[in-house]
Amino acid sequence: MTESFSIDREADAAGRFARQASAFRDWAAETAPGRHHLYASYACPWAHRTLIVRRLKGLEDVVGVSFVHPFRDERGWAFPGGEHRDELHDWDFLADAYDATDPTFEGRVTVPVVWDRDERRIVNNESADIVRMLNAWGAEGPDLYPEGLRDEIDAVNELVYANVNDGVYRTGFAKSQEAYEESFSALFATLAELEERLGSQRYLVGDRITEADWRLFTTLVRFDAVYYVHFRCNGRRLVDHPSLWAYARELYQVPGVAETVRFDEIKRHYYTTHDMLNPKRIVPAGPLDMDWDAPHGRGRAR
């Protein structure tokens, strides 16, 4: 299998970017050590959220992980070796997992993926589902989707997904000026709304970290390094939002999270993979003024 890397097929008639729907949406209510394996990328924000939850829920000895290389060409996510190798099958490309699951699949190969070693197939390739499965599987750490907060979490997730998580892509991959300005406006209006929200409360949903925070975080951590420049999201940087910037630093400083953030792979992926946006594949050196370890001050009464 090879995947078309053109974004043309993922744009509507008005030039709006339209994300491909996830093809595999089965649910595994429970796991056992070694049964399920995660295919992920340090570069991808959708995969990054699953790596964070895997770490926070103490599943590192239960759910194995293989990392694809940050550079992706027309053949899709690859395992060239070293740190970026398939720990289960020694496959060369993640497309092999899709072929093994459904030989008729013709869509774009994406991460993250949960593979079932017993059934020898992909269980799920939708990050939102995978985050909740990992949360259910892990006995350690806080419940990131507590029953009493689910309606509010779902509402926040819907807003953040449409205008921020996917919004940066709809801005960057817009194929018309009108589509670009539409998504740009929605993105920065929502960031302003979140800035106000986090100015009066510590987290997105009340006084505890939930999955909603981690879903937003993986976009925020990439914003100034990638999206502001590469996706033309140049209205305001993350550091121009005092509450959002302090909030992002707090999440980054949660034990175990910083180890999942690989700025080298993040920048290498975006700036070398999207030839239509950066044909010379020059990776910007900045930003130089972001100290993610600086005190965040979010513990003060709000």
C-alpha positions in Angstrom: 0.0 0.0 0.0 1.1 3.5 -0.7 -0.7 6.6 0.5 -1.3 9.8 -1.5 0.3 12.6 0.4 -1.6 15.3 -1.4 -4.0 17.3 0.7 -6.2 18.0 -2.3 -8.5 15.0 -1.6 -9.0 16.3 1.9 -10.4 19.7 0.9 -14.0 20.5 0.0 -15.1 22.6 -3.0 -14.6 25.9 -1.0 -11.0 24.9 -0.1 -11.7 23.9 3.5 -9.6 21.1 4.8 -11.6 18.0 5.7 -10.0 15.4 7.9 -10.3 11.8 7.0 -12.5 9.8 9.4 -10.8 7.0 11.4 -11.4 3.6 9.9 -11.1 1.3 12.9 -13.2 2.1 15.9 -13.5 -1.2 17.9 -13.4 -0.9 21.6 -11.3 -3.0 24.0 -12.8 -2.8 27.4 -9.8 -4.4 29.1 -6.3 -5.5 28.4 -3.7 -7.8 29.7 0.1 -7.2 29.9 1.5 -7.6 26.3 -1.8 -8.0 24.5 -2.2 -4.6 23.1 0.6 -2.5 21.4 0.6 1.1 20.6 2.0 2.5 17.4 2.7 6.2 17.9 4.8 9.2 16.9 6.4 11.8 19.0 5.7 14.3 16.3 2.0 13.9 15.9 -0.3 15.7 18.4 -3.0 13.0 18.1 -0.5 10.3 19.0 1.1 12.4 21.6 -2.0 12.6 23.7 -2.0 8.8 23.9 1.6 8.7 25.0 0.8 11.1 27.8 -2.1 9.0 29.0 -0.1 5.8 28.8 2.5 7.4 31.0 0.2 8.9 33.5 -1.9 5.8 33.9 1.2 3.6 34.6 0.7 1.4 31.5 4.3 1.4 30.2 4.9 -2.2 31.3 1.4 -3.3 30.1 1.1 -1.7 26.7 4.2 -1.7 24.5 4.9 1.0 22.0 6.7 1.4 18.7 7.6 4.8 17.3 7.5 5.8 13.6 10.1 8.1 12.2 9.1 11.8 12.1 9.7 12.2 8.4 6.9 10.8 6.2 6.9 10.6 2.5 4.4 9.2 -0.1 4.9 5.8 1.4 3.6 6.9 4.8 4.9 6.5 8.4 8.0 4.4 8.4 10.2 2.3 10.7 13.8 2.8 9.4 15.4 1.3 12.5 17.0 2.3 15.7 14.6 4.1 18.0 12.1 4.1 15.2 11.5 0.4 14.6 8.5 -1.9 14.8 9.0 -3.8 18.0 6.5 -6.5 17.1 6.8 -7.5 13.5 9.9 -5.6 12.2 7.7 -4.0 9.5 9.1 -1.3 7.4 6.0 0.8 7.3 2.9 1.3 9.4 0.9 0.6 6.3 1.7 -3.0 6.8 -0.5 -3.0 9.9 -3.3 -1.6 7.9 -2.8 -4.1 5.2 -2.8 -7.0 7.7 -6.1 -5.7 9.2 -7.9 -4.8 6.0 -6.2 -5.4 2.6 -8.8 -3.3 0.9 -8.0 -0.1 2.9 -7.1 2.7 0.6 -7.1 5.7 3.0 -4.3 7.6 4.5 -2.3 5.7 7.2 -2.4 7.5 10.5 -1.2 7.3 14.0 -2.0 6.4 16.8 -2.9 2.8 16.3 -3.7 0.1 18.9 -2.8 -3.3 17.7 -4.2 -6.5 19.2 -1.4 -9.1 19.3 -3.9 -12.0 20.0 -6.2 -11.2 17.1 -3.4 -9.8 14.9 -5.3 -6.7 13.8 -5.8 -3.0 14.4 -8.4 -2.5 17.1 -8.6 1.3 16.9 -6.9 4.2 15.1 -9.0 7.0 16.6 -7.0 9.0 19.3 -10.1 10.1 21.2 -11.1 6.4 21.7 -7.6 5.3 22.5 -7.2 7.9 25.2 -10.3 6.6 26.9 -9.3 3.0 26.5 -5.9 3.7 28.1 -7.6 5.7 30.9 -9.9 2.7 31.6 -7.0 0.2 31.4 -4.7 2.0 33.8 -5.1 1.6 37.6 -2.6 4.3 38.4 -3.1 8.1 38.3 -6.3 10.1 38.2 -9.4 9.2 36.3 -9.2 11.5 33.3 -12.8 11.0 32.3 -14.7 11.0 35.6 -18.4 10.2 35.3 -19.7 13.4 36.9 -17.7 15.7 34.5 -18.3 13.8 31.3 -20.9 16.2 29.8 -18.7 19.2 30.4 -15.6 17.5 29.2 -17.4 16.4 26.0 -18.6 20.0 25.4 -15.1 21.4 25.9 -13.6 18.7 23.7 -16.0 19.6 20.9 -15.1 23.2 20.9 -11.3 22.6 21.2 -11.3 19.9 18.5 -13.2 21.9 15.9 -11.4 25.2 16.3 -8.0 24.5 17.9 -6.8 20.9 17.5 -8.2 20.6 13.9 -8.4 24.3 13.5 -4.7 24.7 13.1 -4.8 22.1 10.3 -7.8 23.7 8.7 -5.9 27.0 8.7 -2.6 25.6 7.5 -4.1 23.4 4.8 -6.8 25.8 3.6 -6.8 26.0 -0.2 -8.6 29.3 -0.6 -8.2 32.7 1.1 -11.8 32.5 2.3 -11.3 29.1 3.9 -8.1 30.3 5.6 -9.6 33.4 7.0 -12.6 31.5 8.3 -10.5 28.9 10.2 -8.0 31.6 11.3 -10.8 33.7 12.9 -12.4 30.7 14.6 -9.0 29.6 16.0 -8.1 32.9 17.6 -11.6 33.5 18.9 -11.5 30.2 20.6 -8.0 30.8 22.0 -9.3 34.1 23.4 -12.2 32.3 25.0 -9.9 29.7 26.5 -7.6 32.4 27.8 -10.5 34.0 29.6 -11.7 30.6 31.0 -8.3 29.7 32.3 -7.9 33.2 33.8 -10.7 32.3 36.3 -10.2 28.6 36.8 -7.1 26.4 36.9 -8.1 23.7 34.4 -10.6 23.4 31.5 -13.1 21.5 33.6 -13.1 22.6 37.2 -10.2 22.0 39.6 -8.7 18.8 38.2 -6.8 17.7 35.1 -9.0 15.7 32.7 -8.5 14.4 29.2 -9.8 17.8 27.9 -6.6 19.4 29.2 -4.3 16.9 27.5 -6.2 17.1 24.3 -5.6 20.9 24.2 -2.0 20.6 25.5 -0.6 18.7 22.5 -1.7 21.5 20.2 -0.5 24.3 22.5 3.0 22.7 22.9 3.4 22.8 19.1 1.9 26.2 18.6 4.8 28.6 18.6 7.4 26.1 17.3 5.3 25.0 14.3 1.7 26.3 13.8 2.4 30.0 14.2 4.9 29.9 11.3 4.2 26.7 9.3 0.4 26.8 9.3 0.2 30.6 9.1 -1.5 30.8 12.5 0.3 34.1 13.2 -2.4 36.1 15.0 -0.9 35.7 18.4 1.7 33.3 19.8 1.0 31.1 22.8 3.3 33.3 24.9 1.0 36.2 24.1 -1.8 34.5 26.1 -0.7 34.8 29.8 -3.1 32.3 31.2 -2.8 29.8 28.4 1.0 30.0 28.5 1.2 29.5 32.3 -1.4 26.6 32.0 0.7 24.9 29.2 3.8 25.1 31.4 2.0 23.6 34.3 0.9 20.6 32.2 4.4 20.3 30.7 5.8 20.1 34.2 3.5 17.3 35.4 5.9 14.4 36.2 6.5 12.2 33.1 5.0 14.6 30.6 8.1 16.5 29.5 9.7 13.2 28.4 7.0 12.7 25.8 7.7 16.1 24.2 10.3 15.9 21.5 10.6 19.3 19.9 13.3 18.0 17.5 10.9 15.4 16.1 8.0 17.7 16.1 9.8 20.4 14.0 11.5 17.8 11.7 8.2 16.2 10.9 6.2 19.3 10.0 8.9 21.3 8.3 10.3 18.4 6.2 7.1 16.5 5.4 4.8 19.2 4.0 6.5 20.1 0.7 3.5 22.1 -0.4 4.1 24.5 2.6 7.9 24.3 3.0 9.5 23.0 -0.3 13.0 23.6 0.8 12.6 21.6 4.0 14.5 24.1 6.1 13.7 23.6 9.8 13.5 27.0 11.7 15.8 27.2 14.7 13.4 29.1 17.1 11.6 30.0 19.1 14.4 31.2 21.5 12.3 32.8 24.2 10.2 29.9 25.6 11.2 28.4 28.9 8.9 25.5 29.5 10.5 24.9 32.9 9.8 28.4 34.3 7.5 28.6 37.3 3.9 28.6 36.1 2.2 30.1 39.2 -1.0 28.2 38.6 -1.3 27.0 42.2 -2.3 30.4 43.5 -6.0 30.9 44.4 -7.9 32.1 41.4 
